[in-house]
Amino acid sequence: MHISKSLSLGHAFSSAPWAIPALIVTVIISLLLHRWLARRFRTGPWFVLALMLCVGAILSITITPGNWNPSPYCSLKVAFPRPSDLLALSERSLNIWLFVPLGLTISATPQRRVGLFFFVCAMALPFMIEGFQHFVPDIGRTCQLTDIINNLTGLFLGGFVGLCLRFFWGMMNKERSTLSVGQPSGYLRQNRKI
């Protein structure tokens, strides 16, 4: 039975001292470039900003140099997350929640084909991160197959919640438009006695 290790955020960031500077750089670059990129790719600035912040945060936390007692081998041990892992402050929960905002953002993509493309790219991201950690041992990270599963769990969780919110929001807007079309207006609405 796998027991998820408890995590101290202070210890986590002290073990990865470059994570916070990388997060600050991510925010600055995102704020400076998101409008230009939005015009270039003809999409909403809010979407580009959210996407840049999500991806930048993930890379800042996962591939910046740290001191995590790296192993020369990639751990192929598989442990699937449980619902209780979402509420605990642990390394596993961090790996899950780190990808939830990315799934939420992609689910809000205006065009379905573009959203599907981004989601496929996001699914490849955990594999690229773990591969980088394995082939660049100098950053002090350890490749783990369980991290990929946790990342994908967070991605799918965020995407599912985002699609549900989008569906219910669409239904509410449809009901409002139906009511506004079906209701009598002006003089008829004011003088209707029945």
SELUM-940084 format. One line per 3 residues: number of its first residue (from 1); their letters; for each residue y, x negated, z negated of N, C-alpha, C. Coordinates in steps of 0.05 Angstrom, whole numbers, plus 5000, padded with zeros to 4 digits. Layout:
# residues N
NUM = A = Y,X,Z,Y,X,Z,Y,X,Z  ...
# end
This chain:
# residues 194
1 = MHI = 4976,4983,5000,5000,5000,5000,5025,4982,5000  5043,4989,5018,5067,4972,5021,5089,4981,5002  5100,4963,4987,5122,4970,4969,5147,4957,4980
4 = SKS = 5167,4974,4986,5192,4964,4997,5208,4949,4976  5217,4925,4984,5232,4909,4965,5259,4920,4960  5267,4920,4934,5294,4929,4928,5314,4909,4939
7 = LSL = 5338,4918,4944,5358,4901,4958,5384,4902,4943  5395,4879,4937,5422,4877,4926,5441,4870,4949  5461,4887,4953,5479,4882,4975,5494,4856,4972
10 = GHA = 5501,4849,4946,5515,4824,4941,5498,4800,4949  5472,4802,4942,5453,4780,4949,5449,4779,4979  5448,4803,4992,5443,4804,5020,5465,4791,5036
13 = FSS = 5491,4797,5028,5513,4785,5043,5517,4756,5035  5509,4748,5011,5511,4719,5004,5490,4703,5019  5468,4716,5026,5447,4703,5041,5454,4701,5071
16 = APW = 5473,4718,5079,5482,4718,5107,5513,4716,5107  5524,4693,5100,5553,4690,5096,5570,4696,5121  5558,4694,5144,5573,4698,5169,5573,4728,5177
19 = AIP = 5560,4745,5163,5558,4773,5171,5586,4787,5168  5599,4783,5146,5625,4796,5142,5646,4786,5162  5649,4759,5166,5668,4750,5187,5661,4761,5214
22 = ALI = 5635,4763,5220,5627,4775,5246,5635,4804,5248  5632,4819,5226,5640,4847,5226,5670,4850,5230  5686,4833,5218,5715,4834,5221,5722,4828,5251
25 = VTV = 5709,4808,5262,5714,4802,5291,5706,4825,5308  5684,4839,5301,5675,4862,5316,5696,4884,5317  5707,4890,5293,5728,4911,5291,5752,4903,5308
28 = IIS = 5761,4878,5306,5785,4870,5321,5780,4872,5351  5758,4861,5361,5752,4861,5389,5749,4890,5399  5735,4907,5384,5731,4935,5391,5758,4950,5394
31 = LLL = 5776,4945,5375,5802,4959,5376,5819,4949,5399  5816,4923,5406,5832,4912,5428,5822,4920,5456  5796,4923,5458,5784,4926,5485,5774,4954,5492
34 = HRW = 5771,4972,5472,5757,4997,5478,5772,5014,5498  5799,5015,5497,5814,5032,5516,5812,5021,5545  5813,4994,5547,5810,4982,5574,5783,4987,5585
37 = LAR = 5762,4984,5569,5735,4989,5578,5731,5018,5585  5743,5036,5569,5740,5065,5575,5752,5072,5602  5775,5060,5608,5788,5065,5634,5770,5053,5657
40 = RFR = 5759,5030,5652,5743,5016,5672,5718,5032,5678  5705,5043,5658,5680,5057,5661,5684,5087,5662  5709,5096,5661,5716,5125,5664,5701,5142,5643
43 = TGP = 5704,5134,5619,5692,5150,5597,5712,5152,5574  5705,5167,5553,5723,5171,5531,5727,5146,5514  5752,5140,5506,5757,5117,5489,5742,5118,5462
46 = WFV = 5740,5142,5451,5726,5145,5425,5697,5137,5427  5685,5144,5450,5656,5137,5454,5652,5107,5457  5670,5094,5473,5668,5065,5476,5672,5051,5450
49 = LAL = 5692,5060,5434,5698,5047,5409,5674,5050,5390  5663,5074,5388,5640,5078,5370,5616,5061,5378  5611,5060,5405,5589,5044,5415,5592,5015,5409
52 = MLC = 5617,5004,5413,5622,4976,5408,5619,4970,5378  5629,4988,5361,5627,4983,5332,5598,4984,5323  5582,5003,5333,5554,5005,5326,5538,4980,5334
55 = VGA = 5540,4972,5359,5525,4949,5369,5535,4923,5356  5562,4921,5352,5573,4897,5340,5564,4894,5311  5563,4917,5296,5553,4916,5268,5524,4908,5267
58 = ILS = 5508,4919,5285,5479,4912,5285,5475,4882,5290  5489,4871,5310,5486,4843,5316,5498,4825,5294  5520,4834,5282,5532,4818,5261,5513,4815,5237
61 = ITI = 5499,4836,5231,5481,4836,5207,5454,4823,5213  5445,4824,5238,5417,4816,5244,5414,4788,5256  5435,4778,5270,5430,4752,5283,5450,4730,5275
64 = TPG = 5467,4736,5255,5484,4714,5245,5467,4696,5227  5474,4670,5226,5459,4652,5209,5457,4660,5180  5434,4656,5168,5431,4663,5140,5410,4646,5127
67 = NWN = 5405,4652,5102,5384,4638,5086,5364,4658,5076  5345,4665,5093,5325,4686,5086,5297,4675,5084  5294,4649,5078,5268,4636,5077,5251,4642,5102
70 = PSP = 5261,4632,5124,5248,4638,5150,5220,4627,5152  5204,4642,5167,5176,4633,5173,5174,4624,5202  5159,4604,5208,5156,4596,5236,5140,4616,5253
73 = YCS = 5127,4635,5240,5111,4654,5254,5123,4682,5252  5119,4698,5273,5128,4726,5272,5107,4743,5257  5116,4757,5237,5098,4774,5221,5091,4799,5237
76 = LKV = 5065,4802,5243,5055,4825,5258,5045,4847,5240  5050,4845,5214,5042,4866,5195,5058,4891,5200  5045,4914,5202,5059,4939,5208,5059,4957,5183
79 = AFP = 5082,4966,5176,5085,4986,5154,5105,5007,5163  5095,5032,5165,5112,5053,5174,5129,5064,5151  5154,5071,5156,5171,5081,5134,5163,5109,5125
82 = RPS = 5168,5114,5100,5164,5141,5088,5190,5154,5083  5191,5181,5079,5216,5194,5074,5231,5183,5049  5216,5174,5029,5228,5163,5005,5243,5137,5011
85 = DLL = 5235,5123,5032,5249,5098,5039,5277,5102,5048  5284,5126,5058,5311,5132,5067,5331,5133,5044  5321,5139,5020,5338,5143,4997,5340,5118,4980
88 = ALS = 5321,5100,4983,5321,5076,4966,5338,5054,4979  5351,5039,4962,5367,5016,4971,5348,4992,4974  5339,4988,4999,5319,4967,5003,5324,4954,5031
91 = ERS = 5310,4933,5036,5312,4920,5062,5303,4939,5084  5282,4955,5078,5272,4973,5098,5293,4995,5104  5305,5007,5083,5325,5028,5087,5349,5017,5102
94 = LNI = 5357,4992,5097,5379,4980,5112,5372,4978,5141  5348,4970,5148,5340,4967,5175,5339,4994,5189  5333,5016,5174,5333,5043,5186,5361,5053,5190
97 = WLF = 5377,5052,5168,5404,5064,5170,5423,5048,5188  5417,5023,5193,5433,5007,5211,5434,5018,5239  5412,5031,5247,5410,5042,5274,5417,5072,5276
100 = VPL = 5420,5085,5254,5426,5114,5255,5452,5120,5269  5474,5106,5262,5500,5111,5276,5498,5107,5306  5482,5087,5315,5479,5083,5343,5465,5106,5357
103 = GLT = 5444,5117,5344,5431,5141,5355,5450,5165,5356  5466,5169,5335,5486,5191,5335,5506,5188,5357  5516,5163,5361,5536,5158,5382,5525,5164,5410
106 = ISA = 5501,5153,5415,5489,5157,5442,5483,5186,5447  5476,5201,5427,5470,5230,5431,5495,5246,5439  5518,5234,5433,5543,5248,5440,5554,5240,5468
109 = TPQ = 5538,5224,5483,5547,5216,5509,5551,5240,5527  5574,5243,5540,5580,5267,5556,5560,5271,5579  5552,5250,5593,5533,5253,5615,5505,5246,5607
112 = RRV = 5486,5264,5613,5458,5261,5604,5445,5235,5615  5450,5230,5641,5437,5206,5653,5447,5180,5640  5473,5180,5635,5485,5157,5622,5474,5154,5593
115 = GLF = 5472,5177,5579,5461,5176,5552,5432,5167,5552  5416,5175,5571,5389,5166,5573,5387,5136,5578  5405,5126,5595,5406,5097,5601,5413,5082,5576
118 = FFV = 5433,5091,5561,5441,5077,5537,5419,5078,5516  5404,5101,5515,5383,5103,5495,5360,5084,5501  5354,5081,5526,5333,5061,5534,5341,5033,5527
121 = CAM = 5367,5027,5532,5378,5000,5525,5377,4996,5495  5383,5018,5480,5383,5016,5450,5355,5012,5440  5335,5023,5453,5307,5019,5445,5298,4990,5449
124 = ALP = 5310,4977,5469,5303,4949,5474,5316,4930,5454  5338,4940,5442,5354,4922,5424,5338,4910,5401  5321,4926,5386,5306,4914,5364,5287,4892,5373
127 = FMI = 5275,4896,5397,5257,4875,5407,5272,4850,5414  5296,4853,5425,5312,4830,5432,5321,4815,5406  5328,4830,5386,5337,4818,5361,5315,4802,5348
130 = EGF = 5291,4814,5346,5269,4800,5333,5260,4776,5350  5261,4779,5376,5255,4757,5394,5274,4734,5390  5300,4740,5387,5320,4720,5382,5315,4706,5355
133 = QHF = 5309,4722,5335,5303,4710,5308,5279,4692,5309  5259,4698,5326,5235,4682,5328,5240,4656,5343  5254,4658,5366,5257,4635,5384,5281,4617,5376
136 = VPD = 5298,4627,5358,5321,4611,5348,5318,4608,5318  5299,4592,5309,5294,4590,5280,5317,4579,5264  5336,4565,5277,5357,4552,5262,5376,4573,5249
139 = IGR = 5375,4598,5257,5392,4618,5244,5381,4627,5217  5357,4618,5210,5346,4624,5184,5336,4652,5181  5326,4664,5202,5315,4691,5202,5285,4691,5208
142 = TCQ = 5272,4713,5200,5243,4715,5205,5237,4739,5222  5223,4735,5244,5215,4757,5261,5193,4774,5248  5198,4801,5247,5179,4819,5235,5175,4844,5252
145 = LTD = 5150,4851,5257,5145,4875,5273,5153,4900,5258  5151,4900,5232,5159,4923,5216,5189,4929,5219  5206,4908,5223,5234,4913,5227,5240,4928,5253
148 = IIN = 5224,4923,5273,5226,4937,5299,5221,4967,5294  5199,4973,5280,5192,5000,5274,5214,5014,5258  5225,5000,5238,5246,5012,5222,5271,5017,5238
151 = NLT = 5278,4998,5256,5302,5001,5273,5298,5025,5292  5275,5027,5304,5270,5050,5322,5270,5076,5307  5260,5076,5283,5260,5101,5266,5289,5110,5262
154 = GLF = 5306,5091,5255,5335,5098,5251,5348,5108,5277  5341,5095,5299,5352,5103,5325,5344,5131,5332  5318,5137,5330,5308,5164,5336,5319,5185,5317
157 = LGG = 5321,5177,5291,5332,5196,5271,5361,5203,5278  5377,5183,5283,5405,5188,5291,5407,5204,5316  5390,5198,5336,5391,5213,5361,5383,5242,5357
160 = FVG = 5362,5247,5341,5353,5274,5336,5374,5290,5322  5386,5279,5301,5407,5293,5286,5431,5299,5304  5438,5279,5320,5461,5282,5339,5456,5304,5359
163 = LCL = 5432,5305,5370,5425,5326,5390,5425,5354,5377  5415,5355,5352,5416,5381,5338,5444,5391,5334  5462,5372,5325,5490,5379,5320,5503,5387,5347
166 = RFF = 5497,5373,5368,5508,5380,5394,5499,5407,5404  5473,5414,5399,5462,5439,5407,5476,5462,5392  5478,5459,5365,5490,5481,5349,5520,5483,5355
169 = WGM = 5533,5461,5360,5562,5462,5367,5565,5477,5394  5547,5471,5413,5549,5486,5439,5543,5515,5436  5524,5522,5418,5519,5551,5414,5542,5565,5401
172 = MNK = 5556,5552,5382,5579,5564,5369,5602,5567,5388  5606,5548,5406,5627,5551,5426,5621,5573,5446  5595,5575,5453,5587,5596,5471,5592,5624,5459
175 = ERS = 5585,5627,5433,5589,5652,5420,5619,5659,5418  5635,5639,5413,5664,5644,5411,5675,5653,5438  5667,5639,5459,5677,5647,5486,5667,5674,5494
178 = TLS = 5642,5681,5486,5631,5708,5492,5647,5729,5477  5653,5725,5452,5668,5744,5436,5696,5747,5447  5709,5725,5455,5736,5727,5465,5737,5742,5492
181 = VGQ = 5716,5739,5508,5715,5753,5534,5708,5783,5530  5691,5789,5510,5682,5817,5506,5701,5834,5490  5720,5822,5476,5738,5837,5459,5761,5849,5476
184 = PSG = 5769,5874,5470,5793,5884,5484,5818,5869,5475  5837,5867,5492,5861,5852,5485,5886,5868,5489  5908,5859,5477,5934,5871,5480,5936,5899,5470
187 = YLR = 5946,5918,5487,5951,5945,5479,5926,5960,5472  5904,5955,5487,5878,5969,5482,5867,5962,5454  5869,5936,5446,5858,5928,5421,5875,5940,5398
190 = QNR = 5901,5943,5401,5918,5953,5380,5915,5983,5376  5909,5997,5398,5909,6027,5397,5881,6039,5399  5861,6022,5396,5834,6032,5397,5828,6047,5370
193 = KI = 5821,6072,5372,5816,6089,5348,5787,6091,5340  5769,6087,5359,5741,6092,5354,5729,6069,5339
# end
